[in-house]
């Protein structure tokens, strides 16, 4: 497409050129110029000194006055999907002698493929001090793909992505701010002026030339390749979770169970040994006790507080991994993460903590010494009962081992699901604050109620790991388990009398959820088998949402009165 000869309408006065500024772009600083990186946007030449007063700075891009964006024609905005792309194209052309345009005129004029009148006026104004320019020769615009290279951060450290947890760049001091901005404010590599992260719906990524593909294959450049191996939207989510957990790397997958099983398969060799705890999610236990033995992997099961049992296991066996939840499901037992990490690391045993019940806000397992943290992001991280996902966080070395197997097995998170979790995480700190508060207050009320025989909640002094929870957690979570003073029928009547919570098999969302584990999770086992896991017929697990505390309190009290 050619641009017609420029005329000189008086949209901008010569003084208005002061509205054009330059700013350092964190996505460009430290990035290789002219490489095949498809995630970043690179300017292969510096910006003219007539605009910046400082020639040859490839890490600077034009910043246009606010009204300039509004003057872009509809056609221009369609051809150049966002002003950020236009700015980089302009920056490249500004020092291109073959373009036939004065540097400043080119920088202003090419900010949009078709915004002829606006660009022409900027060209005239910027050239006024040097010599009058009545018209400029036509310029044939190349496609955006030919001028701007937008790349995935396939190998983050090679691209030089800005990490908010890096003290050199960090301007956020709280987890609450990180949930909103991490991975996006500075670290996002998707080229857009949108506040929200775009959903990149594609199954594959193309290479313009075979030479570019060979460069990628021989690791001279980084790029996305295939949807199972990565996606720009998913990368933003991974960076956001990494910032919260203080992890070098995070891998997101299609579900929490996917994250747990792929992690175990990747890190425990055939014939290896693992140690886990008695109280845990039943499907995780089924995988460890029923499937892993087929690979010759043996399992030792200990009580969450059995430190002596852990020491005996790591001394007797060559234990590859200690894997547990903290707090556990459904009795909310807590493991001394710092102590077990010291014990395991002396014997070369890895420690993985499932922190789903804790959330990254209430507990920092990596900081306490764990090697890996697993989450079912379906729960608190997503937080809206509308998406399935899982993640695993830790060192780049360990997560890369798991990622390699994940690329083989699949279990890829859809970018639309990644977007939902990114959106959900922006309110994570607000939701968790409310859920922590409601759960703690209701646990105290339930423990004092005559129709409740026992309450399991780490925030209560009666909990066996209460002091430990106070040391390693900043909040005790939004789930309370308790036993009704009665049989299974009495407990069913209590559950059915509740009006606010849904009877459902999940937790951590905005809506309160209640279930009887004996029915929801263990109904296929006879009562005597359920009791081996401590699952009584009168056990209730209540996940508090973000509803008003007084409403929830009134609902629970009236349901207790009904039995």
Secondary structure, DSSP 4 states (H G I P E B T S, - for coil): -BPPPP---SSS-GGGGGG-EEEE-TTTTTPPTTS--SSS---SSPPPHHHHSSTT-TTEEEE--HHHHHHS-HHHHHHSSSHHHHHHHHHHHTT-GGG-S-HHHHHHHTTSSS-HHHHHHHHHHHHTTT---S-----BPPPHHHH------SSHHHHT---TTSTTT----SHHHHHHHTTTTTT--S----SSPPP---SB---SSHHHHHHHHTTSS----BGGG--HHHHHHHHHHHHHHT-SEEEEES-HHHHHHHHHHHHS-TT-EEEEESSS-HHHHHIIIIIGGGGT-EEEEE-TT-HHHHHHHHHHS-EEEEEEESS-TTT-----HHHHHHHHHHTT-EEEEE-TTTHHHH--TTTTT-SEEEE-TTTTTT-SS----EEEEE-HHHHHHHHHHHHHH--PPPHHHHHHHHHHHTTHHHHHHHHHHHHHHHHHHHHH-TTEEEEE-TTSTTSTTHHHHHHH-SS--SEEEEEESS-HHHHHHHHHH-SSSEE-S--SSSS-EEE-HHHHTTTTS-HHHHHHTT--TTEEEEE--SS-HHHHHHHHHHHHHT-
